[in-house]
Amino acid sequence: MAALTKRPWFKGIKKQFYDEEDCLLATRGQKIPQGLALTINQLCVVRGIRYHPGFATELYGVRPQFTRALNARSIMSNAIPEMTEPEDFPYCIWYPETATEATYRELVARYPQMKYLVGRACAVAGYYKLFKELDLLPESHIAEEARDNKQWAIFDDIMAENVRFNAMDDYTRTVYEKPVVGYMNGDTAVRSYLEVKTKFKKPADERNFEAGRRSSYFDITEDDRPEHDGLRIDMAINARFIMNNDLSRITPECRSLPYCIWYPAIPKQSTCRELVRRAPSMKPSISMVCILADYSDLWDQIDPDPDTNLMEAARECHNPKYLSDLESKVGERGCTDYAFDMFCTSVPRVRMFEPSQTSVLPDIRGIVPDDDGVPYNGYQVGMAHVELFVTVSDDFKSGNGTDLNRYYDSLAPNTN
């Protein structure tokens, strides 16, 4: 790919004009739309640039998002661009294609500040040798990317470390100069998420040119990131199997291991003993079960390390053994803090139940689930409104619905 030269201006850059056919042609890398002042047109151009080498090179330098996309496209086409300004540097250099290992090696040699982005590209492409050469801190986003792309050598290397770091932020497309201690929170815009695209349509109001596009929290390729997360669905399924005392899904290849395996049911002690043998990384979860179910013998066998969730559960437990044991280990082993790890969110025993509802809604289509349910592997959703709607008779759903509190009070005999 030939070297690109920056241009300060392009015809139509300040024009607001929407044409659906122009947008489609832009995504196919066939035509630059006329109205580049519109976000929807800009995104279609970026999509076309990333998927079609050589498209829209005349926009290099016109807007930062075009320059970044063109530089990313050059890298993925195994050409290292000249980049001098901070806004020139792309964030995502692994989608829709990855460059060769040699290209990424040369890229990090010329631009060392991109080493964590190159590490993430290695997690997509499986460049384990280059990943080891980079000598990176164990980075959470790279681990989640490796898991999503089934690059287990890289994933296992990172997970083997006691502490992980965040060196990048997918919300802002930035790389930290100094990585900070972080967690795997499931907030990485992994490659598979980018395979699903946001549809656009002609704005219903010709004066509202942005109406045809849904906004998104993530925009790592200057494109939308969908919100589907199949991993957590697999985790929920595996948790249900474990609570049913069926460990058939827990194999050496299983990577979707859940944290919460004690709600709404608790597995038997023999199940937990076999589970810790099959999946030693689940010891914190199994330790929680030991406290809640008072599996004292198993607790002694697995010798748990202290963490904030176990400490809280132990304080509420009628058996003082667990708190005493944990407190005796804190000085030597420390205490893992799960306060900011959404996958390991827990609640006190007294709140470990599903809240109920007494307000019968007339219609539940489009209802947003309550967020006051029990935290479950990264989700906290209550469906009490839906469950109540399904069980009550249609009489209660008529009109504006029914407040069962008031209804039952009206049936009570008047004692005055």
N, C-alpha and C positions, 0 to 999 in steps of 0.2 A: 504494500500500500504506500503510495507516494506521501511525502511529508506534507502536512497541512499548513496553510498560511492564514493567519487571523485576518478577518475582515470586520471593520467596525459597523457596517451597514448592509442591510438587505432589503430589497423592495418588499413592502407589505409587512415589515416588522412591527409597525404601529397600527396596522389596520385591523379592525374588528369585523370579520366576515366569516359566516359559517356556511359550509357546504358539505353535506354528508358524503357525497362522492369524493370530494377532495380529501376528506379524512380517511376514507377507505383506501384511496390511492397512496396516501402518506404511510399508512401502516404496512402497505405492500412494498414500500420503497420505490414508488413510481412517480410521485409528484409532491412538491412542496405546496401546502395550502396557501391561499392568498392572505388570510387573516391571522398572522402569527402573533397578534396581541392577545389572542384567546388561549386560555390554558388548555382547553380540549384539543385545539390544533397543535399546540406545542407538544403535548403528550403523544399524539399520533405521529408526529415527526420523530420524536425520540424513539418510539417503538420501531419505526421504519429504519432509523439509523442502526439500532442494535441488531436488527435481524438481517439487514441488507448492506454488506460492505460497499462503500463507494457512494452511498446515497447521502444527499444533502451536505456534501463537504463544503459547499459554498457558504454554509451557515457557521463555519468554524470561527469563533471569536465574536459572533453577533450576540449571543446570549450564553451565560455560563452553563445552563443545562444542555445546550446543544454542543458546546465545547467538551464538556465532560463525557457526553454520550459518544461523540466522535473519537475521543481519546480512548475510551473503553473499547470501542469497536476496533481501533487500531491494535490495541494490546491483544484482544481476542483473535485478531488476524495475524498475530506474531510480528507486529511492528511496534517498536517502542517510540512513542511520540516525544517531542520536546515539550516539557511542561515547566513553567517558571512561576506562575501565579498560583496561590492556594486554590482559587476557583477552577483551575485547569484540571485538578486531580480528580479522577473518578473514584467512586466508592466501590461499586460492584463491578468487578473485572472477571466474573465467572459465569455470567448469564447474558445471552442464551447459549454461549459456547465457552469452552475453556481454551486457553492458549497451551502451547507445549510447555513441558517442564523447563526446557532451556530458556524459553522466553520469560517465564516468571523469575527464573534465577537471574537473568540479565536485568530485569525490571527492578528487583530489589537491590541489585548492585548499584544501579544508577540512582534509585530513589529509595534510600533505606527507610524513610518514613512510611513506606507502603508495606513493610514486612508483615504486619498482621493481616492486611488484606490479601497478600500473597499466601499467607498461611491458611486463610479461609478458602482461597482458590484451591489449595492443595487438598483441603477436606472435601471439596466437590469432585476433583479429578482423581484423587487417590495418589497424589505424588508424595508418598511417604518419605522417600529419601530426602527430597527438598525440604519437607516439613521438619525433619530432624536437623538439617543443616541450619535452618533459621534460628534454632535455639530460642524459641519463644516461651514466655510464661504460659502456664496452662490456662488457655482462654476459653471462657464459657461459650461464646458465639461460635467459635471454631468447633468446639465439642458438639454443639447442637447441629451444626452444619454437617459434621462428619457422621453423626447418627442418622440424619435424614438421608444422606447419600450412601449409607451402609459402608462407610470407610472405617471399619472397626479397628484397624491398627492405630489410626490417629485418635479415634474416640477413646480407646482403652488407655493409650498413653496419657491423655489428659485426665481421665477419670481416676487413674492410679495415684494422682497427686492429692495430698491432703487439703490443699487450698487452691481455689481457682480464681481467675481474674477477669475483669471486663476491660478490654482494650478498645472497644468500639461501641457505637450507639446507632442502631438501625433507625431510630426515630429521627435523628438529625443528620444521619450519614456523616458522622465524624469519627476520627480515630484519636484516642487520648494520647497525649505526649507521655504521660505516666499512667500505666494501667492501675486500676484500683481493684481491691478484693471484691469479688462478685459471685453471683450464683446463676445456675441454669434455671431461668424463670420461664422458659417457653416463649420468650418475646423476640426470638430471632426470626427474621424474614428469610427462612431457609429456601433453598432453590426450588423445592417442589411447590411452595406457595406461589411462586412467580409463574408457574405454568397455567394458572387460572387467571383469566383476564377480566377486566371491568368492561362491560358493554356500554356503548354510548348510543344516543339517539338524538334526533333533531329536537332542539329545545321547543317546548310547548309554547313559550312566550318568546317571540323573536327579539325582545329587548333583554331577555335573560339568557345570555350566551353560555352561562356556566351550568344551566339546569340539566344538561344532558349527561352529566358525569357525577358519580358518587365520590365523595372525598374519602381519604384513607389515612390511617395513622402512619403507615409505612410507605416509603417511596424510594427504596434503595437503588433502583435503576431508573429513577425519574419516571416510574410506572407504578401502578397500583399493586398492593399486596393483599391477597384475600385473607380471610380470617379462619379458614378451616384448619383444624388440627387433628389429624387422624391418630396421632400418637396417643393423645389423651383418651380417645375412645378405646383404643387397644388396652390402655392401662385400666380403664374402668371394667372392661370385660375380664381382664386377668384378675382384678381384685374380686369380682363376683365369683369367679371360679375358686379362688383361694378361700373365700369365706364359705363356699360350699364344700370345702375340704377336698377339692379336685385340683391336683397340681400337674395335670397333663399338659398344660400350656407353658409351664415353667421349665424350659429347656436351656441348654447352654447358648443357643442362638437367640433367645428371647431378650430383647432390649427394652421393651415397654413394661418395665417393672413398676407397679404402683407403690405409693407411700401409704395411703389409707387402706388398711385391710381389716379394720375392726368396726366398720359401720356400713350397713345396718346390722351386721351379724359378726360374731367373733369365731375364727377358726379354732379347731381343737388343738390341744397341746402337741399331739403327735404330728399333726399337719405342720405346725410351726417348726417343730424340730427338723422335719425333713426339708422344709422350705429354706431354713438357714443353711442347710447343707448344700442345696441346689443353687441358692442365690445368696452368697455371703453378704453382698452389698445391701441386702434388705434387713440387715440386723437392726437398724434403728426402728423400722416398722414392727418387726417381731418383738422387740423390746417393749414397745408401747402395748402390744397385745398382752405381754406377760404382766404388765402392771394392771391393765384393765380387767384381766381375767384371773389375776393372782396365780400365775404359773411360776411359782417360786423356784422349783427345781430347774426348769428350763432357763430361767433368768441366771441362775448360777452357772449353768453350762455355757451360755453364750457370752457371759461377762461383758455387758453393754458399756459403751462409752457415754459419758454425760452429754446431753443436749438440752436445749431450752424446753422442748416439748415434753421430754421425759421428766424433767424436773417439775414441771407444772402438774403433770399427771400424778407423779409420785407424792406431791404435797396433798393431793386430794384423796389419795388411796388410804383405806383403813389399815393396811399393813405398813408399818413404818420402815420395814426392811428396805424398800426400794429407794426411798429418799436418803436414808442413812448410807446406803451403798454408793449412790451417785455422788453425794457430798464428799465422801471419802476419796473419790477418784478425781475430783475437779482440780485439785492442786497439781497432780501429776499429769493428767491427760487433757486438761482444759474442758471447755464446754461449748460445743458447736451451737451457734446462734442461728435459728431458723426463722427469725422474726421477719426477714424480707424475702424468704423463699416461698413463692406462691404454691409450689408443688408440695411443700411440706407444712402447709398451714394446718393447725390443729385448734380445737376448742376444748374448754374445760368439760369435765364429765357432766356437770349439771346442765350444760347447753347441748348435750349430744342427743338431740331429738329433733324431729321435723316440726316446725311451727305449723299450727293449723289456722284456718280462716273461718270467719262467720259471715263474711260479705259475699252473697251470691251475685255474680255478675250476670247481666242479661245476655252477654255475648263474650266469648273468649277468643275469637279470631283476632290475631294480631297482638295478643297480650304478650307483654315482656315478663319473663319469669322473675319472681322476687329474688333478691340477692341476700336473703337472710337464712338460707338453708345451711346445712352442715358443710364445711369446706371439704372438698373431695377431689384430691389430685389436681389442684389448680382451679377447680370450679367451685362456686358457691351459689347454688340455685335452688330455690324452693318452688314447688309446683302446687302449693296448697289451693290456690284459686282454681286451677284446672281440675284438681281432684274433687273439690267440692262441687264444681259445676257438673261433673260427670255423674255424681252420686245422687244429687237432689232431684226432686220431681220438677217437671216443667212449670208447675204453678209458681214456684219460687223465682223463676227466671223471667217472668212476664214483666212488662213495664220497664222500670229502672232496676230490676233485681230486688233482692230482699236482704235486710240486715237480720240475721238469725238471732242475734242478741235481743233485739227489740221484739222479734216475733215470739221468742220463748218467754220473755218477760210479760208479754201480753196474755199468755196462757196461764200464768201463775195466778192463783186465787188472791183476791184482794183481802188482805188481813186487817185493813183499817176498819 
